Amino acid sequence: MKHQAYILLGSNQGNREGFLEQAAGLVAAQAGSITKRSSIYETAAWGKEDQPPFLNQVLLIETLLNPDNLMQTLLNIESQLGRVRIEKMGQRTIDLDILLYDDQIYTSSIVTIPHPALQDRKFVLMPLAEIASALIHPVFQQSVRSLLEQCTDPLPVQKQESEKH
């Protein structure tokens, strides 16, 4: 059975846009087909602020993988693209997170769905709202648009102008 999963891509090291493109290609090849893709947004680093700004993008994929296998696949893609986990919230070539998986609420040793901080971060909500504003968060029972309107995250999020999307 095919499942719908929203995946957040983020990069703040090296050729950020190139890493997002490579990651999307690997997600399509290894995890499932991409059915929607948000614009790319630039945001100041969240949590650990003394580092370069991030580019973020949300993908909607159709996948046959269960949540744990999907997360493990995303972690493998991060490794393929040179991600090294040295410090929490440190710089990274690529960061891949499962935001939502169908309308499931799911927790395991490697993934929590919905992503526990989704509602607190504009850099997640803005690209997600671009492609799924009416989607209902399974825990809060509110639309993504509504969560974005209520979000108090002060970091500016700037949509990138690019022909590549």
SVG drawing of the C-alpha trace seen along z (x, -y; Angstrom):
<svg xmlns="http://www.w3.org/2000/svg" viewBox="-9 -38 41 40">
<polyline fill="none" stroke="black" stroke-width="0.4" points="0.0,0.0 1.3,-3.5 1.6,-6.0 2.0,-9.8 4.9,-11.3 6.0,-14.9 9.8,-15.2 11.7,-18.3 15.1,-18.9 17.6,-21.3 21.2,-22.4 23.5,-25.1 26.9,-23.8 28.6,-23.9 26.4,-24.2 23.1,-24.3 20.8,-24.2 22.9,-21.5 22.6,-19.3 18.8,-19.8 18.7,-18.7 20.9,-15.7 18.8,-14.7 15.5,-15.0 17.0,-12.8 18.1,-10.2 14.7,-10.4 13.0,-9.7 15.3,-6.8 15.3,-5.2 12.2,-6.2 9.4,-6.9 8.1,-9.1 7.9,-12.9 4.4,-14.1 4.8,-17.7 7.8,-20.0 7.7,-23.3 9.8,-26.3 13.1,-26.7 13.2,-29.0 16.1,-30.5 16.1,-30.9 18.6,-31.9 19.9,-28.9 17.4,-27.7 18.5,-26.7 22.3,-27.2 22.5,-30.6 26.2,-31.1 26.2,-29.3 25.3,-30.0 21.6,-30.2 19.7,-27.2 17.9,-26.5 14.8,-24.3 12.3,-22.6 9.3,-20.2 8.6,-17.2 5.5,-15.1 6.3,-11.6 4.3,-8.4 6.2,-5.5 5.8,-1.8 8.1,-2.1 6.9,-2.0 7.9,-4.9 11.0,-3.2 12.3,-2.0 11.6,-5.5 13.5,-7.2 16.4,-4.7 16.5,-5.4 16.6,-9.1 19.5,-8.7 21.3,-6.6 20.8,-9.4 22.2,-11.9 25.3,-9.7 25.6,-9.4 25.6,-13.2 28.4,-13.6 26.4,-14.4 28.5,-13.9 26.8,-14.3 29.4,-16.2 27.3,-18.6 23.6,-18.8 22.0,-21.4 25.4,-22.0 26.1,-22.7 25.1,-20.0 25.3,-19.3 21.8,-17.8 19.2,-17.2 16.1,-15.0 13.1,-14.8 9.7,-13.1 7.2,-15.7 4.0,-13.8 3.2,-10.2 -0.4,-9.7 -2.4,-10.9 -0.5,-8.6 0.7,-9.4 3.8,-7.1 6.8,-6.8 9.8,-4.4 13.4,-4.5 14.4,-6.4 11.4,-8.5 8.5,-10.5 5.6,-11.3 4.3,-14.0 7.7,-15.7 7.5,-17.0 8.6,-20.6 6.7,-21.0 4.3,-23.5 7.0,-25.6 9.1,-26.4 8.3,-28.8 11.0,-27.3 9.0,-24.0 5.4,-25.5 6.0,-27.9 7.1,-25.4 4.6,-22.8 1.8,-25.4 2.8,-26.1 2.0,-22.6 -0.5,-21.4 -2.1,-24.4 -5.4,-22.6 -3.7,-19.4 -4.8,-18.6 -2.2,-17.9 -3.1,-14.6 -2.3,-15.7 -3.5,-19.3 -6.4,-18.8 -5.6,-22.1 -4.7,-22.9 -1.1,-23.7 -2.3,-27.2 -3.7,-27.7 -0.6,-26.4 1.5,-28.8 -0.8,-31.7 -0.3,-30.9 3.5,-30.2 5.5,-32.5 8.9,-31.6 10.6,-35.0 13.1,-33.9 12.5,-35.4 11.9,-32.9 12.5,-34.1 11.2,-32.3 14.0,-32.0 13.5,-33.1 14.8,-30.4 13.8,-28.8 14.8,-25.3 11.7,-24.3"/>
</svg>
